[in-house]
Amino acid sequence: MAIKFHWMHRNGWENNKHDLVKMAKFLDEQGIISVLLPYGPEGLDYLLHVPNMLNNTNKIRFLIAIPAYAVSPEYIAKTFRTMRQFNGQRLDLNLVAGNYDEDRAKLILSDYPGDISHIDTHEKRVALTEPWIKKFNNLMQGHEINYVSYVVGASDKTIEIANKHTDYLIINHSMLTEESMSRLINTKPMLSIDPLILENADDEVKYNEYFYQKKNHHSIKGTYQEVLDQIKSISDKFKIYDFIVHTDQTDLTKIFELIKDLSAE
């Protein structure tokens, strides 16, 4: 089965209407299946930019992160139904719990209009995702809307929710054991990767520097051929055919060359 690549929007493109369209068009031309537009309590509402990105692209899908604690399934179902009016059905859902550091957790708690005891731990926010996705899936029945649903994580509860209610579970390398992967029964894995391609051991690697810069722990690294072989080996061993690139590297040239080569096989 062919390997497919997805992209997580970080700081490679600016967060404005011109650069977001530029990013979408570029990723579409590179054959990227979908771009994940993340959520933050202080960030942009990427949903407002999706119609413009849809109208300027042909195939790429837009995977929008939605926190179960912050937005109702009824409202997002209305959004998905409305999005049919913009150049095809290419909007997907990444339902997130919100795994925040202490300061950001305080931020969402201070603005929450309900009983904060329902969301004051990550575990409680994870628990909210199951009734949320069940309600959303019910609301979407009968509307003939083709969406793909995702959750992310490795907890027992998240895996249970993925097996019952979503098409994909987004995972990291900690899940790459036969025992862990055997638990994914009715859902498919998407592996988050940050491949580091170094033709020489002393090559300098530059990163976009900002407050939420991704920690540079590259589980897949080496020469171009070594990185290519590692991804193929993971795909073959664990039957993973969807990979999402999640990186803060500034030079993406080799990564997109790698994506092109692996997607063509």
C-alpha positions as CSV (number, residue, x, y, z in Angstrom):
1,M,0.0,0.0,0.0
2,A,1.3,3.5,-0.9
3,I,2.6,5.8,1.8
4,K,0.7,9.0,2.2
5,F,2.0,12.2,3.8
6,H,0.2,14.9,5.8
7,W,1.6,18.1,7.2
8,M,1.2,20.0,10.5
9,H,1.2,23.7,10.2
10,R,3.8,25.2,12.5
11,N,5.9,28.3,11.7
12,G,7.0,27.6,8.2
13,W,4.4,30.0,6.9
14,E,3.0,33.1,8.5
15,N,-0.5,33.2,10.0
16,N,-2.1,35.6,7.6
17,K,-4.6,35.2,4.7
18,H,-1.9,35.4,2.0
19,D,0.7,33.0,3.5
20,L,-1.9,30.5,4.6
21,V,-3.2,30.3,1.0
22,K,0.4,30.1,-0.2
23,M,1.1,27.2,2.1
24,A,-2.1,25.4,1.1
25,K,-1.3,25.8,-2.6
26,F,2.3,24.6,-2.1
27,L,1.4,21.6,-0.1
28,D,-1.3,20.7,-2.6
29,E,1.3,20.8,-5.4
30,Q,3.6,18.5,-3.3
31,G,0.9,15.9,-3.1
32,I,0.3,16.3,0.7
33,I,-3.0,14.6,1.6
34,S,-4.0,17.0,4.4
35,V,-2.7,19.9,6.5
36,L,-3.4,19.9,10.2
37,L,-4.4,23.4,11.4
38,P,-3.7,23.4,15.2
39,Y,-5.7,24.9,18.0
40,G,-4.6,27.2,20.8
41,P,-6.7,29.2,23.2
42,E,-4.9,32.4,22.1
43,G,-4.3,31.4,18.4
44,L,-6.1,32.1,15.2
45,D,-9.4,30.6,14.2
46,Y,-8.1,28.7,11.2
47,L,-11.7,27.7,10.3
48,L,-12.2,31.3,9.1
49,H,-9.4,30.9,6.6
50,V,-10.4,27.4,5.3
51,P,-12.9,28.7,2.6
52,N,-10.2,30.8,1.0
53,M,-7.7,27.9,1.1
54,L,-10.4,25.5,-0.3
55,N,-11.1,27.9,-3.2
56,N,-7.4,28.1,-4.1
57,T,-6.6,24.4,-4.0
58,N,-7.7,21.2,-5.7
59,K,-7.1,18.1,-3.6
60,I,-5.5,18.8,-0.3
61,R,-7.8,18.3,2.8
62,F,-7.9,20.6,5.8
63,L,-7.7,18.9,9.2
64,I,-8.9,21.3,11.8
65,A,-8.1,20.8,15.4
66,I,-11.2,21.3,17.7
67,P,-11.0,21.0,21.5
68,A,-13.9,19.1,23.0
69,Y,-14.0,21.5,26.0
70,A,-14.3,24.7,24.0
71,V,-16.7,24.2,21.1
72,S,-20.0,22.3,20.9
73,P,-20.4,19.4,18.4
74,E,-23.6,21.1,17.2
75,Y,-21.7,24.2,16.2
76,I,-19.0,22.3,14.4
77,A,-21.5,20.1,12.6
78,K,-23.1,23.3,11.3
79,T,-19.7,24.4,10.2
80,F,-18.9,21.2,8.3
81,R,-22.3,21.4,6.6
82,T,-21.7,25.0,5.5
83,M,-18.2,24.2,4.2
84,R,-19.8,22.1,1.4
85,Q,-20.4,25.5,-0.4
86,F,-16.7,26.0,-0.8
87,N,-15.0,23.9,-3.6
88,G,-15.5,20.4,-2.4
89,Q,-15.8,18.4,0.8
90,R,-12.3,18.5,2.1
91,L,-12.7,19.4,5.8
92,D,-11.6,16.8,8.4
93,L,-11.7,16.8,12.2
94,N,-9.0,16.4,14.7
95,L,-10.7,16.2,18.1
96,V,-8.3,17.2,20.8
97,A,-8.4,17.2,24.6
98,G,-5.9,20.0,25.2
99,N,-2.7,18.8,26.8
100,Y,-1.3,22.1,28.1
101,D,1.4,23.2,30.4
102,E,0.4,24.8,33.8
103,D,0.2,28.4,32.5
104,R,-1.9,27.6,29.5
105,A,-4.2,25.3,31.5
106,K,-4.8,28.2,33.8
107,L,-5.7,30.3,30.8
108,I,-8.4,28.0,29.5
109,L,-9.8,27.5,33.0
110,S,-10.1,31.2,33.6
111,D,-12.2,31.7,30.5
112,Y,-14.3,28.5,30.8
113,P,-18.0,29.5,31.3
114,G,-19.0,26.2,32.9
115,D,-18.0,24.2,36.0
116,I,-14.2,24.1,35.7
117,S,-14.0,21.0,37.8
118,H,-15.2,19.2,34.6
119,I,-12.0,20.2,32.7
120,D,-9.3,21.0,35.3
121,T,-7.1,18.0,34.4
122,H,-6.0,16.5,31.1
123,E,-7.7,13.2,32.0
124,K,-11.0,15.0,32.4
125,R,-10.6,16.7,29.1
126,V,-9.9,13.4,27.4
127,A,-13.0,12.0,29.0
128,L,-15.1,14.7,27.3
129,T,-13.9,13.7,23.8
130,E,-16.0,10.5,23.8
131,P,-19.5,12.0,24.3
132,W,-18.4,14.9,22.0
133,I,-17.4,12.7,19.0
134,K,-20.5,10.4,19.5
135,K,-22.8,13.5,19.3
136,F,-20.9,14.9,16.3
137,N,-21.0,11.7,14.3
138,N,-24.8,11.4,15.1
139,L,-25.4,15.0,13.9
140,M,-23.5,14.3,10.7
141,Q,-25.5,11.2,9.7
142,G,-27.7,11.7,6.7
143,H,-26.0,14.8,5.3
144,E,-23.7,12.9,2.8
145,I,-20.6,14.8,4.0
146,N,-17.3,13.0,3.5
147,Y,-15.1,13.8,6.5
148,V,-12.2,11.9,8.2
149,S,-12.0,12.0,12.0
150,Y,-8.9,11.8,14.2
151,V,-7.9,11.8,17.9
152,V,-4.4,11.9,19.2
153,G,-2.7,10.2,22.1
154,A,-1.7,6.9,23.6
155,S,-3.8,6.6,26.8
156,D,-6.1,3.7,27.3
157,K,-9.1,6.0,27.0
158,T,-7.9,7.7,23.8
159,I,-7.3,4.3,22.1
160,E,-10.7,3.1,23.2
161,I,-12.3,6.2,21.7
162,A,-10.4,5.8,18.5
163,N,-11.4,2.2,18.1
164,K,-15.1,3.1,18.7
165,H,-15.5,6.4,17.0
166,T,-12.7,7.8,14.8
167,D,-11.0,6.8,11.5
168,Y,-7.5,7.5,12.7
169,L,-5.4,7.7,15.9
170,I,-2.4,10.1,15.6
171,I,0.5,8.5,17.4
172,N,4.2,9.1,18.1
173,H,7.1,6.7,18.3
174,S,6.3,5.6,21.8
175,M,3.5,3.5,20.3
176,L,5.8,1.6,17.9
177,T,5.7,-1.8,19.6
178,E,3.8,-4.8,18.5
179,E,1.8,-4.9,21.8
180,S,0.8,-1.2,21.4
181,M,-0.1,-1.4,17.8
182,S,-2.1,-4.6,18.3
183,R,-4.6,-2.5,20.4
184,L,-5.6,-0.5,17.3
185,I,-8.5,-2.7,16.1
186,N,-11.1,-0.5,14.3
187,T,-8.9,2.6,13.7
188,K,-5.9,3.4,11.6
189,P,-2.6,4.9,12.8
190,M,-1.1,8.1,11.6
191,L,2.5,8.5,12.8
192,S,3.9,11.9,13.7
193,I,7.5,12.3,12.4
194,D,10.2,14.9,12.4
195,P,12.7,13.4,10.0
196,L,16.2,14.8,10.2
197,I,18.2,14.4,7.0
198,L,22.0,15.0,7.4
199,E,24.4,14.1,4.6
200,N,27.3,14.9,6.9
201,A,27.3,14.5,10.7
202,D,28.5,18.1,11.2
203,D,25.7,19.7,9.0
204,E,24.1,22.7,10.8
205,V,20.4,22.4,11.4
206,K,18.4,25.6,11.9
207,Y,15.0,25.7,13.5
208,N,12.2,28.3,13.7
209,E,12.6,29.8,17.2
210,Y,9.5,30.8,19.1
211,F,7.9,30.1,22.5
212,Y,6.3,26.8,21.5
213,Q,9.2,25.6,19.4
214,K,9.1,21.8,19.0
215,K,11.7,19.9,21.0
216,N,14.3,18.5,18.7
217,H,14.2,14.8,19.4
218,H,14.4,13.3,16.0
219,S,13.5,9.6,16.2
220,I,14.1,9.3,12.4
221,K,17.5,10.7,11.3
222,G,20.5,10.0,9.1
223,T,21.4,10.4,5.5
224,Y,18.7,10.7,2.9
225,Q,18.7,7.0,2.1
226,E,18.9,6.0,5.8
227,V,15.8,8.2,6.6
228,L,14.0,6.9,3.5
229,D,14.7,3.3,4.6
230,Q,13.6,3.9,8.2
231,I,10.2,5.3,7.2
232,K,9.7,2.3,4.8
233,S,10.7,-0.1,7.5
234,I,8.3,1.4,10.0
235,S,5.5,1.3,7.4
236,D,6.2,-2.3,6.5
237,K,6.6,-3.6,10.1
238,F,3.6,-1.8,11.7
239,K,1.3,-1.4,8.6
240,I,1.4,2.4,8.9
241,Y,0.6,4.2,5.6
242,D,-0.1,7.7,6.9
243,F,2.7,9.9,8.2
244,I,2.3,13.5,9.4
245,V,5.3,15.7,9.4
246,H,5.5,17.9,12.5
247,T,8.7,19.9,12.3
248,D,10.3,23.3,13.1
249,Q,13.2,22.9,10.8
250,T,13.7,25.9,8.6
251,D,15.0,24.1,5.5
252,L,12.3,21.8,4.2
253,T,13.8,21.0,0.8
254,K,15.1,17.5,1.6
255,I,11.9,16.6,3.5
256,F,9.7,17.4,0.5
257,E,12.1,15.6,-1.8
258,L,11.8,12.6,0.5
259,I,8.0,12.9,0.5
260,K,7.9,12.9,-3.3
261,D,10.1,9.8,-3.5
262,L,8.2,7.8,-0.9
263,S,4.8,8.8,-2.3
264,A,5.8,7.7,-5.8
265,E,6.6,4.1,-4.7
